Amino acid sequence: MPPRTRNYLVSITALIVFAILAALVARSFAAPAPPKEEMTPLLLSVQDAPIPFNGSDSSTHLAYELLLTNFSSGDVTIEKVEILGDGAEMQTLDAKEVATRLQPIGTREPSASMTKSTQALLFIHFQMPEGKHAPRELSHRVTARFAAAPPGHQEITATGGLVAVDHRPVAVIAPPLHGAGYVSADSCCDAVRHQRAALPINGRFYLAQRYAVDWEQINEQGRIYHGPKERVESYNIFGKEAIAVADAIVASTTDGAPEGTPGQYPTAIDPAAADGNAVVLDLGQHRYAMYAHLQPSSIKVHQGDKVKTGQVLGLVGNTGNSLVPHLHFQLMDQPSSLASNGLPYEIDNFEVTAKGISTATFDQAESDGTPLPHTLLSPPIHAKKALPLDQLIITFR
């Protein structure tokens, strides 16, 4: 083949290769195809990413809220919710379970149904299987039935609520009390009074009490109080020292609220006064510890003070929105007990000596003074770096 012809063919081949490469490059930079447009009458979102933590059962737990919006003119029933972690199924809630966890916005009554044009919070809590780490992200698949939709279109499956799991280190703290017989009442993660106390503040909802606990105390006979029910002095925890859980700076103190009468909630109390006499500690890294319902004139620190771990802050009382003497304790990401996001924490060392039966049996024992039904643990559980779960009887050394 003459050199001129050979060079011509090489040039043609180079042009063809160049054209193919150009087409491939153009395709790689081309705008992606738009998603298929379809009606999504059920919207899903997660406002606060869950933070994994170690529970006193030695399992990794996640607790958070899925916000559902019924963007339709008819009622909807939630039939099933699937929680997916990194695409794999983590937990499935059937209609019966949803009915105990779905709370329409502005109410405290759960329901599996949402009326037209409303929103509801689904309170989710699950624990990882032994040896499994928390996923990087979570998503949700919800099967719902729209009663007003045309036949054949009443049942839909909505997907969404994609959220990256917050793998920040959890604060490890010392106990807020010393002694034995303390009951972790309304603790994580399914207690209605704390975990579902969503409040609308400054244009969004907050759950400052997501990981709160009401510490009460039983005596050797298993009773929460002895003597007249109406006297604060009858309660075992009354007057116990509330202590600093870490080296910290006092962010705020509140004093001057009077003791309430046990067995009676105060009437028409302002939400800002619900904590009664209280101390908030700044632990650093946007972590704040709150101690509520302390005795009048018992607070021993002032705003700006530096405190050491184990230092006495005040005495347990029955002030503010309190039914009986107890210590309400929680961690949060702001120094406000209302406009803040509740944070999990892990207590460095404690002993679980027994387990209560249920919140209902606890409430009954608190009401009538009978011994608290519980199951002794033999041997006791020596927990380290863990959050005390609900209805445990605990010794703090």
C-alpha positions in Angstrom: 0.0 0.0 0.0 1.4 3.4 -1.0 2.5 5.5 2.0 0.0 8.3 1.1 -2.9 5.8 1.2 -1.7 4.3 4.4 -1.5 7.7 6.1 -5.0 8.5 4.9 -6.4 5.4 6.5 -4.6 6.1 9.7 -6.1 9.6 9.8 -9.6 8.3 9.1 -9.2 5.8 11.9 -8.0 8.4 14.3 -11.0 10.6 13.5 -13.4 7.7 14.1 -11.8 7.0 17.5 -11.8 10.6 18.4 -15.5 10.9 17.5 -16.4 7.8 19.6 -14.4 9.2 22.6 -16.1 12.6 22.2 -19.5 10.9 22.2 -18.7 9.0 25.4 -17.4 12.1 27.1 -20.5 14.1 26.1 -22.7 11.3 27.4 -20.9 11.2 30.7 -21.5 15.0 31.2 -25.0 15.0 29.9 -27.8 15.9 32.3 -29.3 12.9 34.0 -32.7 11.9 32.9 -35.4 13.6 35.0 -37.1 11.4 37.6 -40.5 10.0 36.8 -43.1 12.5 37.9 -45.7 10.9 40.1 -48.1 12.1 42.9 -46.7 11.6 46.4 -49.7 12.3 48.8 -47.7 11.0 51.7 -44.5 12.9 52.5 -41.8 11.5 54.8 -38.9 13.4 56.5 -36.6 13.2 59.6 -35.8 16.4 61.4 -33.2 15.2 63.9 -30.8 12.5 62.9 -30.5 9.6 65.3 -27.4 9.2 67.4 -26.5 5.6 68.2 -25.7 4.9 71.9 -25.0 1.9 74.2 -27.9 0.9 76.4 -27.7 -0.8 79.8 -28.7 -4.0 78.0 -25.3 -3.8 76.1 -27.1 -3.2 72.8 -26.7 -0.3 70.4 -29.9 1.7 70.3 -31.3 4.4 67.9 -34.3 6.5 68.8 -35.8 9.2 66.5 -39.0 10.6 64.9 -40.3 10.2 61.3 -42.6 13.1 60.3 -45.5 12.1 58.0 -47.5 14.6 56.1 -50.9 13.6 54.6 -50.9 15.8 51.5 -54.4 14.8 50.5 -58.0 15.7 51.0 -58.9 12.3 52.6 -58.0 10.2 55.6 -55.1 7.8 55.4 -54.4 4.7 57.4 -50.8 3.6 57.9 -50.7 -0.2 57.4 -46.9 -0.9 57.6 -43.6 1.0 58.1 -40.3 -0.5 57.1 -37.1 1.0 58.4 -34.1 0.4 56.1 -30.5 0.8 57.1 -28.1 1.2 54.2 -30.8 -0.4 52.1 -31.3 -3.5 54.3 -34.4 -4.0 56.4 -33.8 -3.1 60.1 -37.3 -3.2 61.5 -40.9 -3.5 60.4 -43.9 -2.0 62.2 -47.3 -3.5 61.4 -50.6 -1.5 61.7 -51.0 -2.5 65.3 -47.5 -1.3 66.3 -48.0 1.9 64.2 -51.2 2.6 66.1 -49.2 2.8 69.4 -46.4 5.0 68.0 -48.0 7.4 65.5 -48.9 10.7 67.2 -50.8 13.4 65.3 -49.2 16.8 65.6 -50.6 18.8 68.6 -51.9 15.7 70.4 -50.6 13.1 72.8 -53.0 10.4 71.6 -51.6 7.8 69.2 -53.5 6.6 66.2 -52.8 4.6 63.0 -54.9 7.0 61.0 -54.3 10.6 59.9 -57.1 12.9 58.9 -56.9 15.0 55.7 -54.2 17.6 55.4 -52.5 16.8 58.7 -49.1 15.8 60.0 -48.0 13.1 62.6 -44.8 12.0 64.2 -44.0 8.3 64.2 -41.7 7.5 67.2 -39.1 4.9 66.2 -36.8 3.0 68.5 -34.9 -0.1 67.6 -31.7 -1.8 68.7 -29.0 -3.4 66.6 -28.5 -7.1 66.6 -25.5 -8.3 68.7 -22.2 -7.6 66.9 -23.8 -5.3 64.3 -22.9 -1.6 64.0 -25.4 1.2 63.4 -25.9 1.9 59.6 -24.6 5.0 57.9 -28.0 6.1 56.7 -31.7 5.3 57.2 -34.6 5.4 54.9 -38.3 4.4 55.2 -40.9 2.6 53.2 -44.5 3.2 54.2 -47.6 1.3 53.0 -50.7 3.4 53.4 -54.4 3.3 52.4 -56.2 6.4 51.2 -59.9 5.9 51.7 -61.0 8.7 49.3 -58.8 7.6 46.4 -60.3 5.9 43.3 -60.6 2.1 43.3 -57.3 0.5 42.4 -55.3 3.5 43.7 -56.2 3.4 47.4 -53.1 1.6 48.6 -49.7 3.3 47.9 -46.1 2.7 49.1 -44.2 5.8 49.9 -40.5 6.0 50.3 -38.4 8.7 51.8 -37.2 10.1 55.1 -33.6 9.5 54.0 -31.3 10.6 56.8 -27.6 10.1 57.6 -27.1 8.6 61.0 -25.2 10.9 63.4 -22.1 9.0 64.5 -20.8 11.7 66.8 -19.2 10.4 70.1 -21.8 10.1 72.9 -21.0 12.0 76.2 -19.8 9.7 78.9 -20.8 11.1 82.3 -20.8 10.3 86.0 -24.0 9.5 87.9 -26.3 12.4 88.9 -27.0 10.8 92.3 -25.2 8.6 94.9 -26.8 5.6 96.6 -29.0 2.6 96.0 -32.6 1.9 95.0 -33.0 4.5 92.3 -35.6 3.8 89.7 -35.1 5.0 86.1 -38.8 6.0 85.6 -39.9 7.1 82.1 -36.4 6.5 80.7 -35.5 5.7 77.1 -36.8 4.7 74.8 -40.5 4.2 74.6 -41.8 6.2 77.6 -44.7 8.3 76.4 -44.2 11.1 79.0 -40.7 12.0 77.9 -39.9 10.5 74.4 -43.1 11.9 72.9 -43.1 15.3 74.5 -42.8 17.3 71.2 -43.1 21.0 71.6 -43.5 23.7 69.0 -40.9 26.4 69.8 -39.8 29.3 67.6 -41.1 27.8 64.3 -40.1 24.2 64.7 -40.7 21.2 67.0 -38.2 20.1 69.6 -37.9 17.0 71.7 -35.6 18.1 74.6 -36.8 15.2 76.7 -36.1 12.5 74.2 -33.6 10.8 76.6 -34.8 12.3 79.9 -35.3 10.2 83.0 -37.3 10.8 86.2 -35.2 9.4 89.1 -37.2 8.1 92.0 -36.1 5.8 94.9 -37.4 2.8 96.7 -36.5 1.8 100.3 -35.7 -1.7 101.5 -39.4 -2.6 101.5 -39.6 -1.6 97.9 -41.8 1.5 98.6 -41.4 4.9 96.9 -42.7 6.7 100.0 -43.5 5.9 103.6 -45.7 7.9 105.9 -48.4 10.4 104.7 -48.6 10.6 100.9 -49.1 14.4 100.9 -45.9 15.1 102.7 -42.7 15.6 100.6 -40.6 14.2 103.5 -42.3 10.8 103.1 -40.6 10.2 99.8 -37.2 8.4 99.9 -35.6 10.6 97.3 -36.6 13.9 98.9 -33.5 15.8 100.0 -31.0 13.6 98.3 -28.0 15.4 96.8 -28.1 16.1 93.0 -24.4 16.0 91.9 -22.4 17.3 88.9 -22.0 14.6 86.2 -18.8 16.2 84.9 -16.4 19.0 85.3 -18.5 21.9 83.9 -19.6 25.5 84.0 -23.0 26.4 85.4 -25.0 27.8 82.5 -28.0 28.8 84.5 -29.8 28.3 87.8 -33.5 28.9 88.7 -34.7 29.2 92.2 -37.8 30.5 94.1 -40.4 28.0 93.1 -42.3 26.5 96.1 -42.7 22.9 96.9 -45.8 21.3 95.5 -48.1 18.9 97.3 -47.4 15.3 96.3 -50.2 13.7 94.3 -51.3 17.0 92.7 -49.9 18.6 89.6 -49.9 22.4 89.7 -52.7 24.1 87.8 -52.2 26.5 84.8 -48.4 26.4 85.1 -46.4 28.2 82.5 -44.2 25.9 80.4 -41.2 28.1 81.3 -41.8 27.3 85.0 -42.2 23.5 84.4 -38.7 22.7 85.6 -39.2 24.4 89.0 -35.9 25.1 90.7 -33.3 23.9 88.3 -29.6 23.8 87.3 -28.2 23.6 83.8 -24.5 22.7 83.3 -22.5 23.4 80.2 -20.4 20.3 79.6 -18.8 21.7 76.4 -19.2 20.6 72.8 -22.8 21.8 72.8 -23.9 19.5 75.5 -25.9 20.6 78.5 -27.1 18.7 81.5 -30.3 19.7 83.3 -31.5 18.9 86.8 -35.1 19.9 87.5 -37.6 20.1 90.5 -34.9 20.9 93.2 -35.9 22.1 96.6 -36.3 25.8 97.2 -33.1 27.6 98.4 -31.1 24.4 98.1 -29.1 25.3 95.0 -25.5 25.7 96.0 -24.0 27.1 92.7 -24.4 30.2 90.6 -24.3 31.0 86.9 -20.7 31.0 85.7 -19.4 28.8 88.5 -16.9 26.1 87.6 -18.0 22.8 89.2 -16.1 19.5 89.6 -17.5 16.0 89.0 -19.4 14.8 92.1 -19.9 18.3 93.4 -23.3 18.9 95.1 -25.5 21.2 93.1 -28.7 21.1 95.1 -31.3 18.8 96.8 -34.0 16.8 95.2 -37.5 18.3 95.7 -40.9 18.6 94.2 -41.1 22.0 92.5 -42.5 23.0 89.1 -44.6 20.6 87.0 -44.0 17.7 89.4 -46.4 15.1 90.8 -44.1 13.7 93.5 -40.5 14.4 94.6 -38.0 13.2 91.9 -35.0 14.3 90.0 -35.7 15.0 86.3 -32.4 14.7 84.4 -31.6 15.1 80.7 -28.9 16.1 78.2 -29.6 18.5 75.4 -27.7 20.5 72.7 -28.8 24.0 73.9 -29.0 25.5 77.4 -32.8 25.6 77.1 -35.1 22.8 78.4 -37.6 23.7 75.8 -35.9 24.8 72.6 -33.3 22.1 72.4 -32.7 18.7 70.9 -32.4 15.9 73.5 -29.1 14.0 73.4 -28.2 10.5 74.5 -25.5 9.9 77.1 -23.7 7.0 78.8 -23.1 6.8 82.5 -19.6 5.6 83.2 -20.4 3.0 85.9 -23.5 1.7 87.7 -25.1 -1.5 88.9 -28.6 -2.8 87.9 -29.9 -4.8 90.8 -33.5 -5.3 89.6 -36.0 -4.6 86.8 -39.5 -3.2 87.2 -42.5 -4.8 85.5 -44.0 -1.8 83.6 -44.8 1.9 83.8 -48.3 1.0 84.8 -47.2 -1.0 87.9 -44.7 1.8 88.7 -47.5 4.4 88.6 -49.7 2.3 90.8 -46.9 1.9 93.4 -46.2 5.6 93.3 -49.9 6.3 93.8 -50.9 4.0 96.6 -47.5 3.4 98.4 -47.5 -0.3 97.8 -44.1 -2.1 97.2 -43.0 -1.7 93.6 -43.3 -5.0 91.7 -39.9 -6.0 90.4 -37.6 -8.9 89.5 -34.3 -9.2 91.2 -31.2 -9.7 89.0 -28.8 -12.3 90.4 -26.1 -11.5 89.8 -26.6 -7.8 89.3 -25.6 -6.3 86.0 -22.5 -4.1 86.2 -23.0 -1.6 83.4 -20.2 0.5 82.0 -20.6 3.5 79.6 -24.3 2.9 79.1 -27.6 4.8 79.2 -30.0 3.3 81.9 -33.1 2.0 80.1 -36.6 2.3 81.5 -37.8 0.8 84.8 -34.5 -0.4 86.2 -33.5 -0.3 89.9 -30.0 1.0 90.1 -27.1 1.6 92.5 -24.7 4.5 92.0 -21.4 4.1 93.8 
